[in-house]
Amino acid sequence: MVYPIEPRIAYVEGDVAVQFKYLIAGRSQTYVVTLQALEDHFGLNPTAVASQQRDVAIGEAFQRGWERIRNVAARSKRALDGGHHIVRHTDDF
């Protein structure tokens, strides 16, 4: 099984999200999964996001969805250069 590289909770485009790296065509690409996607598809409870256990709840939802998240990342046609990231929204799942 392939696992995400360096998953972490980060602010991306003004919102909290999970940012991680994944190898595409032998190159490391940075991806971002939005909280909305984690709520809509992977069981993240919106109430948990406002609690002290926010990071735990977000991490658990990300892990529950990892197979689908990985499959969406794997369908990417190209890796981007220059430190850019690919954001995956709820519609991508």
C-alpha positions in Angstrom: 0.0 0.0 0.0 1.2 3.5 -0.8 0.9 6.1 2.0 0.8 9.9 1.9 4.1 11.6 2.5 4.2 14.3 5.3 0.4 14.7 5.8 -0.3 17.8 7.8 -3.1 20.2 8.6 -2.5 23.5 7.0 -4.2 26.7 5.9 -4.5 26.7 2.1 -6.4 29.3 0.2 -7.7 30.8 3.4 -9.2 27.6 4.8 -8.0 24.6 6.9 -7.2 21.5 4.8 -5.0 18.5 4.8 -1.9 18.9 2.7 0.2 15.9 1.7 2.8 14.8 -0.8 2.2 11.8 -3.1 4.5 10.3 -5.8 3.1 10.8 -9.4 5.2 9.5 -12.3 8.2 9.3 -9.9 7.9 12.9 -8.8 6.6 14.2 -5.5 3.5 16.3 -5.9 1.8 18.3 -3.2 -2.0 17.8 -2.8 -4.6 19.4 -0.6 -7.9 17.9 0.5 -10.4 20.5 1.7 -12.4 20.1 4.9 -15.6 20.2 2.9 -14.5 17.1 1.0 -13.6 15.4 4.3 -17.0 16.3 5.7 -19.0 15.3 2.6 -17.2 12.0 1.8 -15.1 10.8 4.7 -17.2 11.3 7.9 -15.6 14.5 9.3 -18.1 15.9 11.8 -18.3 19.7 11.4 -18.7 20.1 15.1 -15.4 18.3 15.7 -13.6 20.9 13.6 -14.5 23.6 16.2 -13.4 21.4 19.2 -10.1 20.9 20.9 -9.9 17.5 19.1 -9.9 19.2 15.7 -6.6 17.9 14.4 -7.4 14.3 15.6 -10.8 14.4 13.9 -9.4 15.8 10.7 -6.6 13.2 10.7 -9.0 10.3 11.3 -11.3 11.4 8.4 -8.3 11.7 6.1 -7.1 8.2 7.0 -10.6 6.8 6.5 -10.7 8.3 3.0 -7.1 7.6 2.1 -7.8 5.0 -0.5 -10.2 7.2 -2.4 -8.0 10.2 -1.9 -5.0 8.3 -3.3 -7.0 7.1 -6.3 -8.0 10.7 -7.1 -4.4 11.8 -6.7 -3.2 8.9 -8.9 -5.5 10.1 -11.8 -3.6 13.3 -12.0 -2.0 13.6 -15.4 1.0 15.7 -14.4 3.1 16.9 -11.5 3.4 20.7 -11.1 6.7 22.5 -10.7 7.6 25.4 -8.6 6.0 24.5 -5.2 2.4 24.5 -6.5 -0.2 22.3 -5.1 -3.3 20.5 -6.5 -6.4 21.2 -4.4 -9.0 18.4 -4.3 -12.5 19.7 -3.5 -15.7 17.8 -2.7 -16.6 17.6 -6.4 -13.4 15.6 -7.1 -14.8 12.7 -5.1 
